[in-house]
Amino acid sequence: MSKRNVTLSGFFAFIITATLLGIAAFRPNNLKNNLELSEKGSKIINNRLVTPIKQKFKFKISKHEAFSRCPSGTSFYVNEYPTTANPYFTGKVSHYKACRGIEMCQFRLSDDESQLEVWDENKRQFTTPEKWLVKATMPDQKKSKNNTNKEYSQEAEGRN
C-alpha cells in the first residue's frame, strides 16, 4: 500500500469515527429529565411492597442456600424509567432462593414517587399494594401470578 492510500484510509476512518460519536452524543433522550429512582422512591417500594411480601410469605432459606454464589431473598429492581410516553418507574419484585428466582409481582411508581401500584394479573389492571397482597395470600385463589403463600413457597423451593 502506498503512503497516499494509508493516509486516505486513516482519514476516512477518522471521519467515520467522528460521525458515529457525534450521532451517539447528540441522540435525543426521551427520558423525563433523566429521572433516577431516589432514596425516597426506594423506601416507598421497600416499605409498602417488599417488606410486607417478606412478612406475609415468610420464605425460609437454609444456611447452605444463603451462602450460595447467587443472591437469596426478596428484592426489587426497576427495569424502565419514566419517559414522556410513560410517566412511571416500572419494575418487578422477585424472590430468590440460591440461584432459583420467582417473580412475585410487577409494580409501577409514578415519576414524582407519590403513587405505587401493583399489577393484578386476574383483573388485568394496576391496584394498590395492600389490595394485591390480600388477594395474593387468599387460600382459594386459582393459580396465577398472584399465587397463594404455599404455592409461592413451593416455587421458591423448586417443587413446582
C-alpha positions as CSV (number, residue, x, y, z in Angstrom):
1,M,0.0,0.0,0.0
2,S,1.3,3.4,-0.8
3,K,1.7,6.2,1.7
4,R,-1.2,8.1,0.0
5,N,-3.6,5.1,0.4
6,V,-2.7,4.7,4.0
7,T,-3.3,8.4,4.6
8,L,-6.7,8.3,2.9
9,S,-7.7,5.2,4.8
10,G,-6.8,6.8,8.1
11,F,-8.7,10.0,7.1
12,F,-11.8,8.1,6.2
13,A,-11.6,6.0,9.4
14,F,-11.4,9.3,11.4
15,I,-14.4,10.8,9.6
16,I,-16.5,7.7,10.2
17,T,-15.5,7.5,13.9
18,A,-16.2,11.2,14.4
19,T,-19.6,10.9,12.7
20,L,-20.6,8.0,14.8
21,L,-19.5,9.7,18.0
22,G,-21.4,12.8,17.1
23,I,-24.6,10.8,16.4
24,A,-24.3,9.0,19.7
25,A,-23.6,12.1,21.7
26,F,-26.5,14.2,20.3
27,R,-29.1,11.5,20.1
28,P,-32.4,12.8,21.6
29,N,-33.2,11.4,25.0
30,N,-36.8,10.6,25.7
31,L,-36.3,10.2,29.5
32,K,-38.2,12.7,31.5
33,N,-35.5,15.0,32.9
34,N,-33.1,12.0,33.2
35,L,-35.0,10.8,36.3
36,E,-33.4,8.2,38.5
37,L,-35.2,6.4,41.4
38,S,-34.4,8.4,44.5
39,E,-33.9,7.1,48.1
40,K,-37.5,8.2,48.8
41,G,-38.8,6.0,45.9
42,S,-36.7,3.1,47.1
43,K,-38.1,3.4,50.6
44,I,-41.7,3.6,49.4
45,I,-41.2,0.4,47.4
46,N,-39.5,-1.4,50.2
47,N,-41.9,-0.2,52.9
48,R,-45.2,-0.7,51.0
49,L,-44.3,-3.7,48.9
50,V,-41.1,-5.7,49.6
51,T,-41.3,-5.8,53.4
52,P,-45.0,-6.8,53.5
53,I,-44.3,-9.5,51.0
54,K,-41.4,-10.8,53.2
55,Q,-43.7,-10.7,56.3
56,K,-46.7,-12.4,54.6
57,F,-44.9,-15.2,52.7
58,K,-42.2,-15.9,55.4
59,F,-39.8,-17.6,53.0
60,K,-37.2,-19.9,54.6
61,I,-33.7,-20.1,53.3
62,S,-31.2,-22.7,54.6
63,K,-27.7,-21.7,55.6
64,H,-26.4,-23.6,52.6
65,E,-28.6,-21.6,50.2
66,A,-27.8,-18.4,52.0
67,F,-24.1,-18.8,51.2
68,S,-24.7,-19.5,47.5
69,R,-22.9,-17.6,44.8
70,C,-26.3,-16.3,43.8
71,P,-28.3,-13.7,45.8
72,S,-31.0,-15.0,48.1
73,G,-34.0,-13.1,49.4
74,T,-36.7,-10.8,48.2
75,S,-35.8,-7.7,46.3
76,F,-37.0,-5.3,43.6
77,Y,-35.4,-3.9,40.5
78,V,-36.5,-1.1,38.2
79,N,-36.4,-2.0,34.5
80,E,-38.0,1.1,33.0
81,Y,-37.6,4.7,33.8
82,P,-40.2,7.5,33.2
83,T,-40.4,8.7,29.6
84,T,-42.6,11.3,28.0
85,A,-44.9,8.5,26.8
86,N,-45.0,6.6,30.2
87,P,-44.5,8.7,33.3
88,Y,-43.8,5.7,35.6
89,F,-40.9,3.8,37.0
90,T,-41.7,0.1,36.3
91,G,-40.2,-3.0,37.8
92,K,-40.5,-6.4,39.4
93,V,-40.3,-7.8,42.9
94,S,-38.6,-11.2,42.8
95,H,-37.7,-13.8,45.5
96,Y,-34.5,-15.7,45.0
97,K,-33.5,-18.9,46.8
98,A,-30.0,-19.7,45.8
99,C,-30.0,-19.4,42.0
100,R,-33.7,-20.0,41.6
101,G,-35.8,-16.9,41.4
102,I,-39.6,-16.4,41.0
103,E,-41.3,-13.2,40.1
104,M,-43.6,-12.1,42.8
105,C,-45.2,-9.1,41.1
106,Q,-44.8,-6.2,38.7
107,F,-45.1,-2.7,40.0
108,R,-45.1,0.9,38.8
109,L,-44.2,4.1,40.7
110,S,-45.2,7.5,39.5
111,D,-42.4,9.8,38.3
112,D,-43.0,12.1,41.3
113,E,-42.7,9.0,43.5
114,S,-46.0,9.5,45.2
115,Q,-48.2,6.6,43.9
116,L,-47.2,2.9,44.0
117,E,-49.3,0.4,42.2
118,V,-49.0,-3.4,41.6
119,W,-50.2,-5.3,38.6
120,D,-53.2,-7.6,39.4
121,E,-53.0,-10.5,36.9
122,N,-56.6,-11.6,37.4
123,K,-58.1,-8.1,36.9
124,R,-55.5,-7.2,34.2
125,Q,-55.0,-3.7,35.8
126,F,-52.9,-2.0,38.5
127,T,-54.1,-1.9,42.1
128,T,-52.8,-0.8,45.4
129,P,-50.1,-2.9,47.1
130,E,-52.3,-3.6,50.0
131,K,-55.2,-5.0,47.9
132,W,-52.8,-7.1,45.8
133,L,-51.2,-8.6,48.9
134,V,-54.6,-9.6,50.4
135,K,-55.6,-11.3,47.1
136,A,-52.1,-12.9,46.7
137,T,-52.4,-14.6,50.1
138,M,-56.0,-15.8,49.7
139,P,-56.0,-19.6,50.0
140,D,-58.7,-20.5,47.5
141,Q,-57.5,-18.4,44.6
142,K,-56.7,-20.1,41.3
143,K,-53.0,-20.5,40.5
144,S,-51.8,-17.4,38.6
145,K,-49.1,-14.8,39.1
146,N,-50.9,-13.9,42.3
147,N,-50.3,-17.4,43.9
148,T,-51.0,-18.3,47.4
149,N,-48.4,-18.3,50.2
150,K,-48.0,-22.1,49.9
151,E,-47.6,-22.1,46.1
152,Y,-45.0,-19.3,46.2
153,S,-43.1,-21.2,48.9
154,Q,-43.1,-24.4,46.8
155,E,-42.0,-22.5,43.7
156,A,-39.2,-20.9,45.6
157,E,-38.1,-24.3,46.8
158,G,-38.2,-25.7,43.3
159,R,-41.1,-28.1,43.9
160,N,-43.3,-26.7,41.1
